[in-house]
């Protein structure tokens, strides 16, 4: 039932309210149209519709909104850090190697010299005179190099000793007691400067010069082929390419030691590997692999393990672990030995030469022989300095032995075969023997590799043309037994070095210490390559047993501390005399790692790497052979 008097007023109020709202809307719309550009009005529907298309768009917008917080625009706008600032920062952190690398990227010779001088000062301040000497030799400007050498000598004197031989007294003796033009070029030949005698191994710089990228894909193909490796159980079988997983090998060695057992012979002899030809890294599989030819071995009368067919020494785990530790964060990143004359011996020689000069020319025959004998006695024994490797290690023994034997070969006290005649033999074949003189010559060895190839991904590396280079210099010359001189490496001296280099492989077959030395060079190159290319980090390999403080202990030998001075002489035509005090051996492999111009991309290297991946090996297996 309806009421008799309905509320018509309520309807009217509703109508009036509606009209008022519409008026307000029209007014607001009019205001917006007047205040905002037409373009904005036209885009408004799109802006309103955009979030309605999908909630995913809103999520994307939220993600994009974070981007300005991680933008690199501020980095781009930041001025480039000056090389001297970078070098100073590295030195403050004790990163001498990185400081040197930064300095050597500077093209300007004067600026590079100043940066290297900064490194030398820091090394001298820390008391690392060995490293300082290596850095000084990198200084491109001769005058600055000479100044730095003087600063090093002064620092060593203030420290009360030295890590390497200090030849300042001998150089002073040469320059004051002889006539001639002396130019300190620092280039070896035709110079007078301090030098490292003995053996010096610095693979970093060597890699700097010879690394190259392989282009034809052979390495990658070889890596793929190795997946079908021959899993034969007989390590005595010959193999053209045997692969050794260093990561798996260390794991097995660690386990044996924890069980109170020693690594087995196969491990110690690296499964019969006689040469390193390849290095591979497989990040996904956590593998670092070395590869090369291998064969069964026997022990010769000296107790050295040699291949049954090739007769070459096999690579040894002790040597590998030794050099890996040298190139670890705790190691010196360089190693070698030198034969250092004692300060009192140099003083006696200086006095002896002065007295000899006062007496006049030597008499041929007995007079020369007596002078030679007295010179050797005055100089006395030389101290053996080893750095970078323990003096009780097998590596140290090989370095010292190779150094000393090369001295003996050079002066005719050891026969190296007809293809490597001594300096005296070369002199005897020369028609013009020159003036009467007493000469002491210097020879040293360096690494000789044609290149180190790698694939584009830098996961596969091939060592090409492994050998040893002999270099020469006329270090000391005396006229008629009265004077000491030094000058350029003359032809016969260069001829001896050239013959030694050319026929080194023949010599290595005859005298296995040189094959052993070559093996150590190869392992040092591998260790330097692993560090510079960060192969262990890329493979996620945290060394345990092989680490600097690891539980694996290489065999130890009695350390050698002194060596007899090597002197010899000949008399030609009754009057011409030559006396040699051999100058030593230097192996500086530092030039390999850093020169990107020599790092050649090799697609073949990559193919080898792909073929060489470890197959599904049985538990405990750490080596395999590449399938033919």
C-alpha positions as CSV (number, residue, x, y, z in Angstrom):
1,X,0.0,0.0,0.0
2,X,1.4,3.4,-1.0
3,X,1.4,6.3,1.4
4,X,-1.1,9.0,0.9
5,X,1.5,11.7,0.7
6,X,4.6,10.5,-1.2
7,X,8.1,12.2,-0.8
8,X,8.4,14.1,-4.0
9,X,11.1,16.3,-2.4
10,X,13.6,13.4,-2.3
11,X,13.5,13.0,-6.1
12,X,14.0,16.6,-6.6
13,X,17.1,16.6,-4.4
14,X,18.5,13.7,-6.3
15,X,18.0,15.5,-9.6
16,X,19.6,18.6,-8.3
17,X,22.6,16.7,-7.0
18,X,23.1,15.0,-10.3
19,X,23.1,18.3,-12.1
20,X,25.6,19.7,-9.7
21,X,28.0,16.8,-10.2
22,X,27.8,17.1,-13.9
23,X,28.5,20.8,-13.7
24,X,31.6,20.2,-11.6
25,X,32.8,17.6,-14.1
26,X,32.3,19.9,-17.0
27,X,34.1,22.7,-15.2
28,X,37.1,20.5,-14.4
29,X,37.2,19.3,-17.9
30,X,37.1,22.8,-19.3
31,X,39.9,23.8,-16.9
32,X,42.1,20.9,-18.0
33,X,41.5,21.6,-21.6
34,X,42.6,25.1,-21.2
35,X,45.7,24.3,-19.1
36,X,47.2,21.2,-20.8
37,X,48.4,20.9,-24.4
38,X,46.3,19.0,-26.9
39,X,49.0,16.4,-27.3
40,X,48.8,15.5,-23.6
41,X,45.0,15.1,-23.9
42,X,45.4,12.9,-26.9
43,X,47.9,10.7,-25.1
44,X,46.0,10.5,-21.9
45,X,43.9,7.5,-23.0
46,X,47.1,5.6,-24.0
47,X,48.6,6.4,-20.7
48,X,45.5,5.2,-18.9
49,X,45.3,2.1,-21.1
50,X,48.9,1.1,-20.7
51,X,48.8,-0.4,-17.3
52,X,45.5,-2.1,-18.1
53,X,47.0,-4.2,-20.9
54,X,48.7,-6.6,-18.6
55,X,50.1,-6.6,-15.0
56,X,53.3,-7.9,-16.6
57,X,53.9,-4.4,-18.0
58,X,53.8,-3.0,-14.5
59,X,56.4,-5.6,-13.4
60,X,58.6,-4.7,-16.3
61,X,58.3,-1.0,-15.4
62,X,59.4,-1.7,-11.9
63,X,62.4,-3.6,-13.1
64,X,63.4,-0.8,-15.5
65,X,63.0,1.8,-12.7
66,X,66.0,0.2,-11.0
67,X,68.3,0.6,-13.9
68,X,69.4,4.2,-13.2
69,X,70.8,2.9,-9.9
70,X,73.3,0.6,-11.7
71,X,74.0,2.7,-14.7
72,X,77.6,3.1,-15.7
73,X,77.2,6.7,-16.8
74,X,79.1,8.0,-13.8
75,X,81.9,5.6,-14.6
76,X,82.2,6.8,-18.1
77,X,82.2,10.4,-17.0
78,X,85.0,9.7,-14.4
79,X,88.4,10.7,-15.7
80,X,90.8,7.9,-16.6
81,X,93.1,7.0,-13.8
82,X,96.7,8.1,-14.6
83,X,99.3,5.3,-14.9
84,X,101.3,6.7,-12.0
85,X,98.3,6.6,-9.8
86,X,97.6,3.0,-10.7
87,X,101.3,2.0,-10.2
88,X,101.3,3.8,-6.8
89,X,98.2,2.0,-5.8
90,X,99.6,-1.4,-6.8
91,X,102.8,-0.7,-4.9
92,X,101.0,0.4,-1.8
93,X,99.2,-3.0,-1.9
94,X,102.5,-4.9,-2.4
95,X,101.4,-5.9,-6.0
96,X,104.8,-5.4,-7.6
97,X,104.0,-7.6,-10.6
98,X,100.8,-5.7,-11.5
99,X,102.7,-2.4,-11.0
100,X,105.3,-3.5,-13.6
101,X,102.6,-4.7,-16.0
102,X,100.8,-1.3,-15.7
103,X,104.1,0.6,-16.3
104,X,104.9,-1.4,-19.4
105,X,101.6,-0.5,-21.0
106,X,102.8,3.1,-21.3
107,X,104.2,3.8,-24.8
108,X,106.2,6.9,-23.8
109,X,109.7,5.7,-22.9
110,X,110.4,8.5,-20.4
111,X,107.1,8.0,-18.6
112,X,107.6,4.3,-18.6
113,X,111.1,4.7,-17.2
114,X,109.8,6.9,-14.3
115,X,107.1,4.3,-13.5
116,X,109.6,1.5,-13.5
117,X,111.8,3.6,-11.3
118,X,108.9,3.8,-8.8
119,X,108.7,0.0,-8.7
120,X,112.5,-0.3,-8.2
121,X,112.4,2.1,-5.3
122,X,109.6,0.1,-3.7
123,X,111.4,-3.2,-4.2
124,X,114.6,-1.8,-2.7
125,X,112.7,-0.4,0.3
126,X,111.3,-3.9,0.9
127,X,114.8,-5.4,0.6
128,X,113.9,-7.5,-2.5
129,X,117.1,-6.8,-4.4
130,X,116.6,-9.8,-6.8
131,X,113.3,-8.5,-8.0
132,X,114.7,-4.9,-8.2
133,X,117.4,-6.1,-10.5
134,X,114.9,-7.7,-12.8
135,X,112.8,-4.5,-12.9
136,X,115.9,-2.4,-13.6
137,X,116.7,-4.5,-16.7
138,X,113.2,-3.5,-18.0
139,X,114.0,0.2,-17.8
140,X,114.3,1.4,-21.5
141,X,116.6,4.4,-21.0
142,X,120.2,3.5,-20.4
143,X,121.1,6.5,-18.2
144,X,118.2,5.9,-15.9
145,X,119.0,2.2,-15.8
146,X,122.6,3.0,-14.7
147,X,121.3,5.3,-12.0
148,X,118.9,2.7,-10.7
149,X,121.7,0.1,-10.7
150,X,123.8,2.4,-8.5
151,X,120.9,3.0,-6.2
152,X,120.5,-0.8,-5.9
153,X,124.1,-1.3,-5.1
154,X,124.0,1.4,-2.4
155,X,120.8,-0.1,-0.9
156,X,122.4,-3.5,-0.8
157,X,125.5,-2.1,0.9
158,X,123.4,-0.4,3.5
159,X,121.5,-3.6,4.1
160,X,124.8,-5.4,4.9
161,X,124.7,-8.0,2.2
162,X,123.1,-8.9,-1.2
163,X,120.9,-11.5,-2.7
164,X,122.8,-11.5,-6.0
165,X,126.4,-10.9,-7.0
166,X,127.5,-7.2,-6.8
167,X,129.9,-6.6,-9.6
168,X,130.4,-2.9,-8.9
169,X,134.0,-3.4,-7.7
170,X,134.8,-5.5,-10.8
171,X,133.3,-2.9,-13.1
172,X,135.3,-0.2,-11.4
173,X,138.4,-2.3,-11.8
174,X,137.8,-2.8,-15.5
175,X,137.1,0.9,-16.2
176,X,140.0,2.2,-14.1
177,X,142.6,-0.3,-15.2
178,X,141.9,-0.4,-18.9
179,X,141.6,1.9,-21.9
180,X,138.7,1.9,-24.2
181,X,135.3,3.4,-24.8
182,X,132.7,2.2,-22.4
183,X,129.1,2.6,-23.1
184,X,126.4,1.3,-20.8
185,X,123.6,0.4,-23.2
186,X,122.1,-2.3,-21.1
187,X,121.6,-4.4,-24.3
188,X,124.1,-7.1,-23.4
189,X,126.5,-6.9,-26.3
190,X,128.9,-4.0,-26.3
191,X,128.1,-2.9,-22.8
192,X,129.5,-2.9,-19.3
193,X,127.0,-3.5,-16.6
194,X,126.1,-5.7,-13.7
195,X,124.5,-9.0,-14.8
196,X,123.0,-12.1,-13.3
197,X,125.2,-15.1,-13.7
198,X,123.8,-18.6,-13.4
199,X,120.3,-19.6,-14.4
200,X,117.4,-17.2,-14.2
201,X,113.9,-18.3,-15.0
202,X,111.2,-15.7,-15.5
203,X,108.5,-17.1,-17.8
204,X,106.1,-14.1,-17.5
205,X,108.0,-11.8,-19.8
206,X,108.7,-14.6,-22.3
207,X,105.0,-15.3,-22.6
208,X,104.6,-11.6,-23.2
209,X,106.5,-12.0,-26.5
210,X,105.5,-15.3,-27.9
211,X,101.8,-15.9,-27.2
212,X,99.8,-16.0,-30.4
213,X,96.3,-16.9,-31.3
214,X,95.8,-20.0,-33.5
215,X,93.3,-19.5,-36.4
216,X,92.6,-22.9,-38.0
217,X,90.7,-24.6,-35.2
218,X,93.0,-27.6,-34.8
219,X,93.2,-27.2,-31.0
220,X,89.5,-27.2,-30.6
221,X,89.2,-30.3,-32.8
222,X,91.8,-32.1,-30.7
223,X,89.9,-31.2,-27.5
224,X,86.7,-32.8,-29.0
225,X,88.6,-35.9,-30.1
226,X,89.9,-36.5,-26.6
227,X,86.4,-37.2,-25.4
228,X,86.9,-40.6,-27.1
229,X,90.1,-41.2,-25.3
230,X,91.7,-44.6,-25.0
231,X,91.1,-45.7,-21.4
232,X,93.9,-48.3,-21.4
233,X,95.1,-49.4,-18.0
234,X,98.7,-49.8,-19.0
235,X,100.7,-46.6,-18.5
236,X,103.7,-48.4,-20.0
237,X,102.2,-48.1,-23.5
238,X,103.6,-45.4,-25.7
239,X,101.2,-42.5,-26.4
240,X,101.5,-39.7,-28.9
241,X,99.4,-37.6,-26.6
242,X,98.8,-38.4,-23.0
243,X,96.6,-36.1,-21.0
244,X,96.9,-35.5,-17.3
245,X,94.3,-33.8,-15.2
246,X,96.2,-31.9,-12.6
247,X,93.1,-31.3,-10.6
248,X,92.3,-35.1,-10.4
249,X,96.0,-35.9,-9.8
250,X,96.2,-33.6,-6.8
251,X,93.0,-35.1,-5.4
252,X,94.4,-38.6,-5.5
253,X,97.7,-37.5,-4.1
254,X,95.9,-35.7,-1.2
255,X,93.9,-38.8,-0.4
256,X,97.0,-41.1,-0.4
257,X,98.8,-38.7,2.0
258,X,95.8,-38.5,4.3
259,X,95.8,-42.3,4.4
260,X,99.4,-42.3,5.4
261,X,100.6,-43.6,2.1
262,X,103.1,-42.1,-0.5
263,X,102.1,-41.2,-4.0
264,X,102.8,-44.1,-6.4
265,X,105.6,-44.1,-9.0
266,X,103.2,-43.4,-11.8
267,X,102.2,-40.1,-10.1
268,X,105.7,-39.1,-9.4
269,X,106.7,-39.6,-13.0
270,X,103.6,-38.0,-14.4
271,X,102.5,-41.1,-16.2
272,X,105.7,-41.1,-18.4
273,X,105.2,-37.7,-19.9
274,X,108.4,-36.6,-21.7
275,X,107.3,-33.2,-22.9
276,X,104.5,-30.6,-22.4
277,X,102.8,-29.7,-25.7
278,X,99.3,-28.6,-24.6
279,X,97.6,-27.0,-21.6
280,X,93.8,-27.0,-21.4
281,X,91.2,-25.6,-19.0
282,X,87.6,-26.9,-18.8
283,X,85.7,-24.5,-16.4
284,X,82.5,-26.5,-16.4
285,X,84.3,-29.8,-15.6
286,X,86.7,-28.1,-13.2
287,X,89.7,-29.5,-15.0
288,X,93.2,-28.2,-15.8
289,X,95.0,-30.6,-18.1
290,X,98.5,-30.8,-19.5
291,X,99.3,-33.1,-22.4
292,X,102.3,-34.4,-24.4
293,X,104.0,-37.5,-25.6
294,X,104.6,-40.3,-23.1
295,X,106.2,-43.7,-22.8
296,X,107.4,-46.3,-20.4
297,X,110.6,-45.4,-18.4
298,X,113.6,-47.0,-16.8
299,X,116.2,-45.6,-14.4
300,X,119.7,-45.0,-15.7
301,X,122.9,-45.4,-13.8
302,X,122.5,-41.9,-12.3
303,X,119.0,-42.9,-11.0
304,X,117.3,-40.6,-13.5
305,X,114.0,-41.8,-15.0
306,X,114.3,-41.8,-18.8
307,X,112.0,-42.9,-21.6
308,X,112.7,-46.4,-22.9
309,X,112.5,-45.4,-26.6
310,X,113.4,-41.7,-26.6
311,X,116.0,-41.8,-23.9
312,X,114.7,-38.4,-22.7
313,X,114.1,-37.7,-19.0
314,X,110.4,-37.9,-18.0
315,X,108.7,-35.0,-16.3
316,X,108.5,-35.3,-12.5
317,X,105.8,-34.3,-10.1
318,X,108.4,-32.9,-7.7
319,X,109.5,-30.4,-10.3
320,X,105.9,-29.5,-11.2
321,X,104.9,-28.8,-7.6
322,X,108.1,-26.8,-7.0
323,X,107.4,-24.4,-9.8
324,X,103.7,-24.2,-9.1
325,X,104.6,-23.0,-5.7
326,X,107.1,-20.5,-7.1
327,X,104.3,-19.0,-9.2
328,X,101.7,-19.1,-6.4
329,X,100.7,-16.0,-4.5
330,X,103.3,-16.8,-1.9
331,X,106.1,-17.5,-4.4
332,X,108.6,-15.1,-6.0
333,X,107.3,-15.7,-9.5
334,X,110.8,-16.1,-10.7
335,X,113.6,-18.5,-9.9
336,X,117.2,-19.2,-10.8
337,X,120.8,-19.5,-9.5
338,X,124.0,-17.5,-9.8
339,X,127.6,-18.1,-9.0
340,X,128.8,-15.0,-7.1
341,X,132.4,-14.1,-6.5
342,X,133.1,-13.1,-2.9
343,X,133.9,-9.5,-2.1
344,X,137.3,-10.4,-0.6
345,X,138.1,-12.4,-3.7
346,X,137.4,-9.4,-6.0
347,X,139.6,-7.3,-3.7
348,X,142.4,-9.8,-4.0
349,X,142.1,-9.8,-7.8
350,X,142.2,-6.1,-8.0
351,X,145.4,-6.0,-5.9
352,X,146.9,-8.9,-8.0
353,X,146.2,-7.2,-11.3
354,X,147.7,-3.9,-10.1
355,X,150.9,-5.7,-9.0
356,X,151.0,-7.6,-12.3
357,X,150.7,-4.3,-14.2
358,X,153.6,-2.9,-12.3
359,X,155.9,-5.8,-13.3
360,X,155.2,-5.6,-17.0
361,X,154.1,-8.1,-19.7
362,X,153.8,-11.8,-18.8
363,X,156.2,-14.3,-20.1
364,X,154.8,-17.0,-22.4
365,X,154.5,-20.5,-21.2
366,X,155.3,-20.9,-17.5
367,X,154.7,-17.3,-16.8
368,X,151.2,-17.4,-18.2
369,X,150.4,-20.7,-16.4
370,X,151.5,-19.2,-13.1
371,X,149.5,-16.0,-13.7
372,X,146.4,-18.1,-14.5
373,X,146.8,-20.3,-11.4
374,X,147.2,-17.3,-9.2
375,X,144.2,-15.5,-10.7
376,X,142.1,-18.5,-9.9
377,X,143.5,-18.8,-6.3
378,X,143.0,-15.1,-5.7
379,X,139.4,-15.1,-6.8
380,X,138.8,-18.3,-4.8
381,X,135.5,-20.2,-4.6
382,X,132.3,-18.6,-5.6
383,X,129.1,-18.7,-3.6
384,X,126.0,-20.3,-5.2
385,X,122.9,-18.2,-4.8
386,X,119.5,-19.7,-5.4
387,X,116.3,-17.8,-5.4
388,X,112.7,-18.7,-6.1
389,X,113.1,-22.4,-5.4
390,X,114.3,-24.3,-2.3
391,X,118.1,-24.9,-2.5
392,X,117.4,-28.5,-1.6
393,X,115.0,-29.1,-4.5
394,X,115.7,-31.1,-7.6
395,X,115.1,-28.1,-9.7
396,X,118.0,-26.3,-7.9
397,X,120.3,-29.2,-8.7
398,X,119.5,-29.2,-12.4
399,X,120.0,-25.4,-12.6
400,X,123.4,-25.5,-10.9
401,X,124.6,-28.5,-12.9
402,X,123.6,-27.1,-16.3
403,X,125.2,-23.8,-15.4
404,X,128.6,-25.3,-14.4
405,X,128.8,-27.8,-17.3
406,X,128.2,-25.1,-19.9
407,X,131.2,-23.2,-18.4
408,X,133.3,-26.3,-18.8
409,X,132.2,-26.8,-22.4
410,X,132.9,-23.2,-23.3
411,X,136.5,-23.2,-22.0
412,X,137.3,-26.7,-23.4
413,X,137.3,-28.7,-20.2
414,X,134.3,-30.8,-21.2
415,X,133.6,-32.2,-24.7
416,X,130.2,-31.4,-26.2
417,X,130.9,-33.0,-29.6
418,X,132.3,-31.7,-32.8
419,X,129.2,-29.5,-33.5
420,X,129.8,-27.5,-30.4
421,X,133.5,-26.7,-30.3
422,X,134.9,-24.7,-27.4
423,X,136.0,-21.1,-27.7
424,X,139.6,-22.3,-27.9
425,X,138.8,-24.7,-30.7
426,X,137.2,-21.8,-32.6
427,X,140.2,-19.6,-32.0
428,X,142.6,-22.3,-33.2
429,X,140.8,-22.3,-36.6
430,X,141.1,-18.6,-37.0
431,X,144.1,-17.3,-38.9
432,X,144.4,-14.0,-37.1
433,X,144.6,-14.7,-33.4
434,X,144.7,-11.0,-32.6
435,X,146.8,-9.3,-30.0
436,X,148.0,-11.0,-26.9
437,X,145.1,-11.0,-24.5
438,X,143.5,-12.7,-21.6
439,X,139.8,-13.0,-22.0
440,X,137.0,-14.0,-19.7
441,X,133.7,-14.6,-21.6
442,X,130.2,-14.8,-20.5
443,X,127.5,-17.2,-21.8
444,X,124.0,-17.5,-20.5
445,X,120.9,-19.5,-21.4
446,X,117.4,-18.3,-22.0
447,X,114.2,-20.0,-23.0
448,X,113.6,-20.4,-26.7
449,X,110.1,-21.0,-27.9
450,X,108.6,-20.2,-31.4
451,X,105.3,-19.3,-29.9
452,X,102.5,-20.2,-27.5
453,X,99.3,-20.6,-29.5
454,X,95.8,-20.3,-28.0
455,X,92.2,-20.5,-29.1
456,X,89.9,-17.5,-29.1
457,X,88.4,-18.5,-25.8
458,X,91.8,-18.8,-24.2
459,X,90.9,-22.3,-22.9
460,X,93.5,-24.2,-25.0
461,X,97.2,-23.5,-25.4
462,X,100.0,-25.1,-27.4
463,X,103.7,-24.7,-26.8
464,X,105.5,-24.6,-30.1
465,X,109.3,-24.9,-30.7
466,X,110.5,-25.6,-27.2
467,X,114.3,-25.3,-27.0
468,X,117.1,-23.3,-25.2
469,X,118.9,-20.2,-26.5
470,X,122.5,-19.5,-25.6
471,X,123.7,-15.9,-25.6
472,X,127.1,-14.4,-25.3
473,X,129.1,-11.4,-24.2
474,X,132.8,-10.5,-23.9
475,X,132.7,-9.6,-20.2
476,X,136.4,-9.3,-19.2
477,X,139.5,-8.8,-21.4
478,X,143.1,-8.2,-20.3
479,X,146.1,-7.2,-22.5
480,X,149.3,-9.1,-22.0
481,X,148.2,-10.2,-18.5
482,X,148.4,-6.5,-17.4
483,X,144.9,-5.2,-17.9
484,X,141.3,-6.3,-17.6
485,X,139.0,-5.2,-20.4
486,X,135.4,-5.8,-21.4
487,X,133.9,-5.1,-24.8
488,X,131.4,-6.3,-27.3
489,X,130.8,-10.0,-27.9
490,X,133.2,-10.7,-30.7
491,X,132.6,-13.1,-33.6
492,X,134.1,-16.3,-32.0
493,X,132.2,-15.7,-28.8
494,X,129.0,-15.3,-30.8
495,X,129.9,-18.4,-32.9
496,X,130.2,-20.5,-29.7
497,X,126.8,-19.4,-28.5
498,X,125.2,-19.9,-32.0
499,X,126.6,-23.5,-32.1
500,X,125.3,-24.2,-28.6
501,X,121.8,-23.1,-29.6
502,X,121.7,-24.7,-33.0
503,X,122.8,-28.1,-31.6
504,X,121.2,-27.9,-28.2
505,X,118.9,-30.8,-28.9
506,X,121.9,-33.0,-29.9
507,X,123.6,-31.9,-26.7
508,X,120.5,-32.8,-24.7
509,X,120.6,-36.3,-26.1
510,X,124.3,-36.6,-25.1
511,X,124.1,-34.9,-21.7
512,X,120.7,-35.4,-20.1
513,X,121.1,-32.5,-17.7
514,X,120.2,-30.2,-20.7
515,X,117.1,-32.3,-21.5
516,X,116.2,-32.1,-17.8
517,X,116.7,-28.3,-17.9
518,X,114.4,-28.1,-20.9
519,X,111.7,-30.0,-19.1
520,X,111.9,-27.6,-16.1
521,X,111.6,-24.7,-18.5
522,X,108.5,-26.2,-19.9
523,X,106.9,-26.8,-16.5
524,X,107.9,-23.2,-15.5
525,X,106.1,-22.0,-18.6
526,X,103.0,-24.0,-17.7
527,X,103.1,-22.6,-14.1
528,X,103.4,-19.0,-15.4
529,X,100.7,-19.6,-17.9
530,X,98.3,-20.9,-15.3
531,X,98.9,-17.8,-13.1
532,X,98.7,-15.2,-15.9
533,X,95.7,-16.7,-17.5
534,X,94.1,-17.6,-14.1
535,X,93.4,-21.1,-15.2
536,X,93.1,-22.5,-11.7
537,X,90.5,-19.8,-10.8
538,X,88.6,-20.4,-14.0
539,X,88.5,-24.1,-13.2
540,X,87.5,-23.5,-9.6
541,X,90.6,-25.3,-8.5
542,X,91.6,-24.5,-4.9
543,X,95.0,-26.2,-4.6
544,X,95.5,-28.3,-1.5
545,X,98.4,-30.8,-1.6
546,X,100.2,-28.8,-4.3
547,X,99.7,-25.5,-2.6
548,X,102.5,-23.5,-1.1
549,X,101.9,-24.9,2.3
550,X,100.4,-28.2,1.0
551,X,101.1,-31.6,2.5
552,X,103.0,-32.9,-0.6
553,X,106.7,-32.6,0.0
554,X,109.1,-33.0,-2.9
555,X,112.2,-35.0,-2.3
556,X,115.1,-33.0,-0.8
557,X,118.8,-33.2,-1.7
558,X,121.9,-31.8,-0.1
559,X,122.2,-28.1,-0.9
560,X,125.2,-26.8,-2.9
561,X,126.7,-23.6,-1.5
562,X,130.0,-23.0,-3.3
563,X,131.6,-23.8,-6.6
564,X,135.2,-23.6,-7.9
565,X,136.1,-20.8,-10.2
566,X,136.6,-22.0,-13.8
567,X,139.7,-20.8,-15.5
568,X,141.6,-22.1,-18.6
569,X,144.2,-20.8,-21.0
570,X,145.9,-21.6,-24.3
571,X,149.1,-20.3,-25.9
572,X,149.1,-19.7,-29.7
573,X,152.1,-19.2,-31.8
574,X,154.2,-19.1,-28.7
575,X,152.8,-15.8,-27.5
576,X,149.1,-15.3,-27.9
577,X,147.3,-16.1,-24.7
578,X,143.7,-16.5,-23.8
579,X,142.4,-17.0,-20.3
580,X,138.7,-17.5,-19.6
581,X,136.7,-17.2,-16.4
582,X,133.3,-18.3,-17.6
583,X,130.6,-15.8,-16.8
584,X,127.6,-17.9,-16.2
585,X,124.1,-18.8,-17.4
586,X,121.0,-16.6,-17.4
587,X,117.6,-17.9,-18.3
588,X,115.1,-15.0,-18.5
589,X,111.8,-16.3,-19.7
590,X,109.9,-13.3,-18.6
591,X,109.1,-12.1,-22.1
592,X,106.6,-14.9,-22.9
593,X,103.4,-13.9,-21.1
594,X,102.7,-10.3,-21.7
595,X,103.1,-9.3,-25.3
596,X,99.6,-9.6,-26.8
597,X,101.0,-9.1,-30.3
598,X,102.6,-12.5,-30.0
599,X,99.5,-14.2,-28.5
600,X,98.1,-15.8,-31.6
601,X,94.5,-17.1,-31.7
602,X,94.4,-20.6,-33.0
603,X,91.2,-22.3,-33.9
604,X,93.2,-25.6,-34.2
605,X,94.2,-25.2,-30.6
606,X,90.6,-24.8,-29.6
607,X,89.8,-28.0,-31.5
608,X,92.5,-29.9,-29.6
609,X,91.0,-28.6,-26.4
610,X,87.5,-29.8,-27.2
611,X,88.8,-33.2,-28.2
612,X,90.9,-33.5,-25.1
613,X,88.2,-33.3,-22.5
614,X,88.3,-36.0,-20.0
615,X,86.0,-38.9,-20.7
616,X,84.1,-40.8,-18.0
617,X,87.1,-42.0,-16.1
618,X,87.1,-44.8,-13.5
619,X,87.4,-43.7,-9.9
620,X,91.0,-42.8,-9.1
621,X,92.1,-42.3,-12.8
622,X,93.7,-39.0,-13.5
623,X,95.3,-39.6,-16.9
624,X,94.2,-40.9,-20.3
625,X,95.4,-41.2,-23.9
626,X,94.0,-39.4,-26.9
627,X,92.3,-41.8,-29.3
628,X,93.9,-42.1,-32.7
